[in-house]
Amino acid sequence: MIPSSEISSESLAATQANLISYIAMTYFVGAYTICRVINRTEITINVPINELPIAVVQLPNGMVEAINLGCSVFLIEEDAVFWFLDAFVKIHDAARFRCSMKYFVVTLQSTGRDQLDVLDRVQTHPVLENMPNFLLVVPKVGKFEFITNRFVGNSPMSCEYILLDEYSIESDSFVYGENLFPDKLSDLMGKTIRVASFYLIPWFMMHKADDGLITYQNQSYTADGSDGYFIILFCLRHNCTWELHVDEKNLYGQVFENGSGNGLFGALLDRSVDFAVGGVGSYSKLFPYFSISKPLRRAAVTCLAAKPKLVPYWKFIFIVFSPSIWKMLMITSITLASCLFIANGKSSKSRDKDYLWIFVNVLKSLLLYSTDLNRSNASSVILITSLLIFSLIVGNVYIGQIHSILTLPPYQPSINTVQELITSGLQLIERHPIWMFAIDGSSNPKDQKLMEQFRVTTPEHMTEIVNNGDEAILIVLLESGHTMVSDAFSTQNIKHYRIMSEQLYFEYEIAYATKTWPLLDRIDQLSMWARDACLFQYLEQIMVDRYMNYWVQVAIEHSREMPHVQLKNMVVEEISGALMILVVGLTGSTLAFLLENVVCYSFRYVKQVLMK
């Protein structure tokens, strides 16, 4: 056995390489891609791993591309470690690939004072708060130490080093046989996690409490609501506390083209918080900036549209018939007047009756007034008879329709579908542009029209708009059938609105996190468990009963159950019988007119022949 003091640097490097190979083969067999991060190739350790997918990255180029290949494990050389730690957030924010469970293995080659300096600098680096699975392979005299950061608890406790195991070069074995990547996330030992949200019924409602798990402005809070209870449950399960960030002015906020932001999303973007939750959907425009959780629950967006109003009374005399009926009646009057004018053209009694006189009398007949039309020949008698029958049928139908309308006044058409909403031209009102994030940028013509009609208002003007009852107010249909409406609605003004039967769109509520937050997988595990147990549906009922106006919920639910009286315009098919009689009369009158002319010209011809 060779004494450890006589081991050459080449043998030490070879042993270290074999240890890295052992770690990779033991812990990372299931990894999609392993990134080996180096800086200077001349001092790089030759790690004999051929069975695993390894992407070698020589700094400073190619790191983002390597992460996009699926790197979740990083083998980092000592000369690259500080560049990697400094650039960790930047390169992951630039990458498209997300993986919250990452592993980091740093191999040190320095000894003595240089080694202590490296360990001290690594230990105080703030990015280690995002690295629970962090392992340092440290060469010592005759052995290698495997050190990790504590991670749990708050600083300086979370920055402390823990010795996991040692590898004895002399005995060629591990001393303690411990897991080199222990689970640090099950018990966070009171670690403070920063979360962004705001008061939003029924998702997140915070209340002061002496023993709350949430701190906000140096005071202790607890939280209610489906998302509030969820994050409280998370910290009860994993022994942590939340530090709450609230932007009352910008609420959700948004991300601007220059990469800055405000509100909930802005706090997440500049990493003032690690996690954000509170009734937000999986908006595609935000995907490049954050990691997203698995769906928490489904929510749809629709409208409370203004209830149909009564049709103005002055319109009653016009709306009984459809436009096609009125056109047909006008054409019929002109045609009958022309036929009667031609049929009576040779009568001595009608020589002083011009076309206008005949036309007015035809209109009088249609209005069921007495007329003085000439009936001197068979063709005019047949035509007038059919006109009278037609007028009797149409006139009585008109009178019946008018009486029905006055008995049960009709309402204007209701708005039930997206197309009807677009056609109505009503403004879509809400207090934040996030309501249209899901369809913003869509190429669908309907979505583009909805975006044009959408308008953001202030909380101060929301009550005034709701009280007027002339616009469409966006609301959320919750998963169990309840609705999330603005607090501007009351039992007095809700009667002015009617819920649409068609949804504008639906979304899955999710949570957002930074791309490097290591606890997102644990959030997903808990949310899937909560969904399987129907916890969110149970909480929804409790939150609605506790925080929402019961009578507003009932009024919305029943707003479609008593349909308004809808006017049914008469169409041409409904007077087809009367038209048939009129056509038969017109045909008979034409035949009689032709026969009269044939007989008349025949007698005249015979008379002229006899006179010769």
ZAMARGU-4260 file (C-alpha; in steps of 0.2 Angstrom, whole numbers, plus 5000, padded with zeros to 4 digits):
<rodrens>
0) 5000/5000/5000 | 5007/5017/4995 | 5007/5030/5009 | 4995/5044/5005 | 5009/5057/5007
5) 5018/5049/4992 | 5003/5050/4980 | 5008/5060/4964 | 4997/5074/4958 | 4993/5063/4942
10) 4987/5049/4953 | 4976/5061/4963 | 4969/5068/4948 | 4965/5051/4941 | 4957/5046/4958
15) 4946/5062/4957 | 4941/5058/4940 | 4936/5040/4945 | 4926/5048/4959 | 4916/5060/4947
20) 4913/5045/4936 | 4906/5035/4951 | 4895/5049/4956 | 4888/5051/4938 | 4885/5033/4936
25) 4877/5031/4953 | 4866/5047/4954 | 4863/5053/4936 | 4859/5038/4925 | 4842/5045/4922
30) 4848/5062/4917 | 4843/5068/4900 | 4859/5078/4897 | 4874/5081/4909 | 4884/5097/4906
35) 4903/5097/4909 | 4908/5115/4912 | 4927/5118/4909 | 4937/5134/4906 | 4955/5129/4902
40) 4957/5112/4894 | 4975/5110/4899 | 4970/5107/4917 | 4954/5098/4914 | 4952/5081/4923
45) 4949/5067/4910 | 4933/5059/4917 | 4931/5042/4910 | 4912/5042/4906 | 4906/5035/4890
50) 4889/5028/4895 | 4880/5044/4899 | 4875/5059/4888 | 4888/5073/4892 | 4888/5090/4883
55) 4906/5098/4886 | 4905/5117/4887 | 4921/5127/4887 | 4917/5144/4894 | 4912/5157/4890
60) 4902/5151/4875 | 4888/5138/4872 | 4881/5137/4890 | 4863/5143/4885 | 4863/5131/4870
65) 4869/5117/4882 | 4855/5120/4894 | 4842/5120/4880 | 4849/5102/4876 | 4841/5097/4893
70) 4855/5099/4905 | 4849/5096/4923 | 4866/5090/4929 | 4882/5101/4929 | 4900/5094/4932
75) 4910/5110/4935 | 4928/5112/4936 | 4936/5124/4949 | 4942/5136/4936 | 4925/5138/4929
80) 4915/5138/4945 | 4914/5157/4949 | 4910/5161/4931 | 4896/5148/4932 | 4889/5155/4948
85) 4890/5173/4942 | 4881/5169/4926 | 4869/5155/4933 | 4853/5166/4934 | 4857/5175/4917
90) 4860/5159/4907 | 4845/5151/4914 | 4834/5166/4911 | 4840/5166/4893 | 4837/5147/4891
95) 4820/5139/4885 | 4823/5123/4895 | 4816/5123/4912 | 4820/5110/4926 | 4818/5114/4944
100) 4827/5099/4950 | 4846/5102/4946 | 4862/5094/4952 | 4879/5103/4953 | 4895/5094/4956
105) 4911/5106/4958 | 4928/5098/4958 | 4942/5107/4966 | 4960/5105/4962 | 4968/5118/4973
110) 4975/5115/4991 | 4980/5124/5006 | 4976/5143/5007 | 4969/5144/4989 | 4957/5130/4993
115) 4950/5139/5008 | 4948/5155/4998 | 4938/5146/4985 | 4927/5138/4998 | 4924/5154/5007
120) 4919/5163/4990 | 4908/5149/4985 | 4899/5148/5002 | 4895/5167/5002 | 4888/5167/4984
125) 4870/5171/4984 | 4865/5160/4970 | 4867/5145/4982 | 4850/5149/4988 | 4844/5141/4972
130) 4855/5125/4973 | 4849/5113/4986 | 4858/5099/4977 | 4876/5106/4977 | 4891/5095/4980
135) 4909/5100/4982 | 4923/5087/4979 | 4937/5094/4990 | 4955/5085/4989 | 4963/5084/5006
140) 4979/5074/5012 | 4975/5056/5009 | 4957/5058/5006 | 4943/5068/4997 | 4929/5077/5006
145) 4911/5078/5000 | 4904/5094/5006 | 4887/5102/5003 | 4878/5118/5008 | 4865/5117/5021
150) 4852/5126/5011 | 4838/5124/5024 | 4834/5138/5036 | 4839/5156/5033 | 4856/5165/5031
155) 4868/5162/5038 | 4862/5145/5043 | 4858/5141/5025 | 4876/5145/5020 | 4885/5133/5031
160) 4894/5119/5024 | 4890/5101/5029 | 4902/5086/5027 | 4892/5072/5019 | 4906/5059/5017
165) 4924/5056/5015 | 4933/5045/5002 | 4949/5037/5009 | 4963/5035/4996 | 4972/5023/5006
170) 4958/5011/5009 | 4950/5015/4992 | 4932/5017/5000 | 4919/5029/5007 | 4921/5031/5025
175) 4902/5034/5030 | 4893/5028/5015 | 4880/5043/5015 | 4869/5049/5001 | 4878/5063/4993
180) 4862/5071/4987 | 4851/5071/5003 | 4833/5077/5002 | 4834/5095/5009 | 4817/5100/5003
185) 4805/5090/5014 | 4810/5100/5030 | 4815/5117/5026 | 4818/5121/5044 | 4808/5138/5044
190) 4816/5144/5028 | 4808/5160/5021 | 4801/5160/5004 | 4796/5176/4995 | 4779/5175/4986
195) 4769/5188/4976 | 4751/5190/4977 | 4737/5202/4982 | 4719/5202/4990 | 4709/5193/4977
200) 4692/5185/4981 | 4691/5169/4981 | 4709/5166/4978 | 4720/5175/4990 | 4714/5184/5006
205) 4726/5188/5019 | 4722/5192/5038 | 4733/5198/5052 | 4737/5184/5064 | 4749/5182/5079
210) 4755/5165/5073 | 4753/5167/5054 | 4765/5159/5042 | 4766/5175/5031 | 4775/5191/5035
215) 4770/5207/5026 | 4777/5224/5031 | 4785/5217/5047 | 4768/5210/5053 | 4762/5192/5054
220) 4747/5186/5043 | 4738/5171/5038 | 4729/5168/5022 | 4712/5162/5016 | 4706/5158/4999
225) 4710/5143/4987 | 4728/5149/4983 | 4730/5156/5001 | 4726/5140/5009 | 4737/5131/4997
230) 4753/5140/5001 | 4749/5139/5019 | 4747/5120/5017 | 4763/5120/5008 | 4773/5128/5022
235) 4764/5117/5035 | 4770/5102/5025 | 4788/5108/5022 | 4791/5118/5038 | 4794/5135/5030
240) 4787/5153/5030 | 4782/5165/5017 | 4787/5183/5014 | 4773/5192/5005 | 4775/5205/4991
245) 4760/5215/4986 | 4759/5229/4973 | 4742/5236/4977 | 4743/5249/4962 | 4748/5237/4948
250) 4741/5221/4954 | 4746/5208/4942 | 4756/5220/4932 | 4764/5216/4915 | 4781/5213/4907
255) 4786/5226/4894 | 4795/5224/4878 | 4811/5231/4886 | 4812/5217/4898 | 4806/5227/4913
260) 4789/5224/4922 | 4778/5229/4937 | 4766/5222/4949 | 4766/5203/4952 | 4775/5199/4936
265) 4788/5213/4938 | 4792/5207/4956 | 4795/5189/4949 | 4805/5196/4934 | 4818/5206/4944
270) 4818/5192/4957 | 4811/5201/4971 | 4801/5186/4974 | 4803/5167/4970 | 4785/5162/4967
275) 4769/5171/4962 | 4751/5164/4963 | 4733/5172/4963 | 4721/5168/4949 | 4733/5169/4934
280) 4733/5159/4919 | 4746/5151/4907 | 4748/5166/4896 | 4759/5162/4881 | 4766/5180/4881
285) 4774/5177/4898 | 4781/5160/4895 | 4798/5166/4889 | 4801/5174/4906 | 4796/5162/4920
290) 4793/5144/4924 | 4775/5138/4927 | 4767/5126/4938 | 4756/5112/4933 | 4737/5117/4932
295) 4729/5121/4948 | 4711/5122/4942 | 4701/5127/4927 | 4693/5144/4925 | 4683/5152/4910
300) 4680/5170/4906 | 4663/5176/4900 | 4653/5192/4901 | 4638/5199/4911 | 4630/5208/4897
305) 4617/5222/4898 | 4600/5214/4900 | 4589/5217/4884 | 4578/5232/4886 | 4560/5235/4880
310) 4558/5239/4861 | 4553/5257/4860 | 4534/5259/4857 | 4536/5269/4841 | 4544/5254/4833
315) 4529/5243/4835 | 4520/5248/4819 | 4535/5244/4809 | 4542/5228/4817 | 4527/5218/4816
320) 4532/5213/4798 | 4549/5209/4793 | 4557/5220/4779 | 4554/5207/4766 | 4535/5209/4770
325) 4535/5227/4768 | 4544/5226/4752 | 4532/5213/4745 | 4517/5224/4750 | 4524/5239/4741
330) 4528/5229/4726 | 4510/5221/4727 | 4502/5239/4728 | 4511/5245/4713 | 4508/5230/4703
335) 4489/5229/4707 | 4487/5248/4704 | 4495/5246/4686 | 4484/5231/4682 | 4468/5240/4687
340) 4474/5255/4677 | 4476/5245/4662 | 4461/5235/4664 | 4450/5250/4666 | 4458/5260/4653
345) 4444/5258/4640 | 4430/5261/4652 | 4421/5278/4651 | 4418/5278/4670 | 4436/5278/4673
350) 4443/5290/4661 | 4444/5304/4674 | 4452/5292/4686 | 4471/5293/4684 | 4484/5281/4690
355) 4488/5290/4707 | 4469/5289/4711 | 4469/5270/4708 | 4485/5268/4718 | 4478/5277/4733
360) 4462/5266/4733 | 4473/5250/4732 | 4482/5256/4748 | 4465/5260/4756 | 4460/5242/4752
365) 4476/5235/4760 | 4472/5246/4776 | 4454/5239/4776 | 4446/5256/4772 | 4431/5257/4760
370) 4436/5260/4742 | 4428/5266/4726 | 4438/5256/4713 | 4429/5254/4696 | 4421/5237/4693
375) 4415/5239/4675 | 4422/5223/4668 | 4426/5205/4673 | 4445/5207/4674 | 4444/5222/4686
380) 4430/5213/4697 | 4441/5197/4698 | 4457/5208/4703 | 4447/5218/4716 | 4440/5202/4723
385) 4457/5194/4726 | 4464/5211/4733 | 4450/5212/4746 | 4453/5194/4751 | 4472/5197/4752
390) 4469/5213/4762 | 4457/5205/4774 | 4470/5191/4778 | 4485/5202/4779 | 4476/5216/4788
395) 4469/5205/4802 | 4486/5197/4804 | 4493/5214/4807 | 4480/5219/4819 | 4482/5203/4829
400) 4501/5205/4830 | 4499/5223/4836 | 4487/5217/4850 | 4499/5203/4855 | 4514/5216/4856
405) 4504/5228/4867 | 4499/5214/4878 | 4516/5206/4880 | 4529/5220/4875 | 4544/5212/4867
410) 4562/5215/4872 | 4578/5218/4861 | 4588/5203/4857 | 4598/5196/4871 | 4617/5193/4870
415) 4622/5175/4872 | 4636/5171/4860 | 4653/5179/4856 | 4647/5184/4839 | 4632/5193/4846
420) 4643/5202/4859 | 4654/5208/4844 | 4639/5213/4834 | 4632/5223/4849 | 4647/5234/4850
425) 4647/5234/4869 | 4663/5239/4878 | 4671/5224/4888 | 4676/5232/4904 | 4688/5226/4918
430) 4702/5234/4929 | 4717/5225/4922 | 4724/5220/4904 | 4727/5203/4911 | 4709/5198/4907
435) 4714/5198/4888 | 4732/5191/4890 | 4725/5174/4884 | 4719/5180/4867 | 4731/5195/4865
440) 4740/5192/4848 | 4728/5179/4842 | 4725/5179/4823 | 4707/5174/4825 | 4695/5188/4819
445) 4683/5186/4834 | 4698/5188/4846 | 4704/5203/4837 | 4687/5211/4838 | 4686/5207/4856
450) 4702/5215/4859 | 4696/5231/4850 | 4681/5232/4862 | 4691/5229/4878 | 4694/5243/4889
455) 4703/5245/4906 | 4695/5256/4919 | 4700/5261/4936 | 4692/5255/4952 | 4684/5272/4955
460) 4675/5272/4939 | 4670/5253/4939 | 4655/5256/4951 | 4649/5270/4940 | 4650/5259/4925
465) 4642/5244/4933 | 4627/5255/4940 | 4623/5261/4922 | 4621/5244/4916 | 4625/5248/4898
470) 4641/5239/4895 | 4648/5221/4896 | 4658/5216/4912 | 4670/5202/4911 | 4668/5189/4925
475) 4676/5172/4929 | 4667/5156/4929 | 4675/5145/4943 | 4677/5126/4942 | 4662/5122/4953
480) 4650/5133/4945 | 4652/5149/4955 | 4657/5166/4947 | 4670/5178/4952 | 4663/5196/4949
485) 4669/5213/4953 | 4665/5220/4971 | 4656/5234/4962 | 4641/5222/4959 | 4627/5222/4972
490) 4610/5216/4974 | 4603/5232/4967 | 4614/5233/4951 | 4616/5215/4946 | 4597/5215/4940
495) 4603/5225/4925 | 4614/5211/4919 | 4612/5194/4911 | 4626/5181/4909 | 4631/5175/4892
500) 4628/5157/4888 | 4645/5156/4878 | 4662/5158/4885 | 4675/5170/4878 | 4689/5158/4882
505) 4695/5147/4896 | 4711/5145/4905 | 4720/5134/4918 | 4725/5143/4933 | 4744/5140/4937
510) 4757/5148/4948 | 4773/5156/4941 | 4791/5155/4948 | 4808/5160/4942 | 4817/5148/4931
515) 4829/5143/4944 | 4817/5141/4959 | 4821/5123/4966 | 4804/5121/4975 | 4792/5121/4960
520) 4792/5102/4959 | 4786/5101/4977 | 4773/5114/4973 | 4767/5103/4958 | 4766/5087/4969
525) 4755/5096/4982 | 4744/5104/4969 | 4741/5087/4961 | 4737/5079/4977 | 4725/5093/4981
530) 4716/5091/4964 | 4715/5072/4967 | 4707/5075/4984 | 4695/5088/4976 | 4702/5101/4989
535) 4700/5116/4977 | 4682/5112/4974 | 4678/5110/4993 | 4688/5127/4996 | 4678/5136/4982
540) 4661/5133/4991 | 4668/5138/5008 | 4676/5154/5000 | 4660/5159/4991 | 4649/5157/5006
545) 4662/5166/5017 | 4667/5181/5006 | 4655/5183/4991 | 4638/5191/4990 | 4626/5176/4990
550) 4612/5185/4982 | 4623/5191/4968 | 4628/5173/4965 | 4610/5168/4964 | 4605/5182/4953
555) 4619/5178/4940 | 4614/5159/4941 | 4596/5163/4937 | 4598/5177/4925 | 4594/5166/4910
560) 4580/5156/4918 | 4566/5168/4914 | 4568/5172/4895 | 4562/5188/4889 | 4547/5189/4877
565) 4555/5189/4860 | 4546/5197/4845 | 4543/5185/4831 | 4542/5195/4815 | 4530/5189/4801
570) 4539/5182/4786 | 4533/5179/4768 | 4529/5161/4771 | 4516/5165/4784 | 4505/5174/4771
575) 4509/5162/4757 | 4490/5158/4757 | 4485/5176/4755 | 4498/5178/4741 | 4491/5162/4732
580) 4474/5170/4732 | 4481/5186/4725 | 4491/5177/4712 | 4475/5167/4707 | 4465/5183/4706
585) 4478/5191/4696 | 4479/5177/4684 | 4460/5176/4682 | 4460/5195/4679 | 4473/5194/4666
590) 4464/5180/4657 | 4447/5189/4658 | 4456/5205/4651 | 4463/5196/4636 | 4447/5187/4633
595) 4438/5204/4634 | 4450/5212/4621 | 4449/5197/4609 | 4430/5198/4610 | 4430/5217/4608
600) 4441/5216/4593 | 4432/5202/4585 | 4415/5211/4586 | 4423/5227/4579 | 4431/5217/4565
605) 4415/5208/4560 | 4405/5225/4561 | 4418/5233/4549 | 4416/5218/4537 | 4397/5219/4537
610) 4397/5238/4534 | 4408/5235/4518
</rodrens>
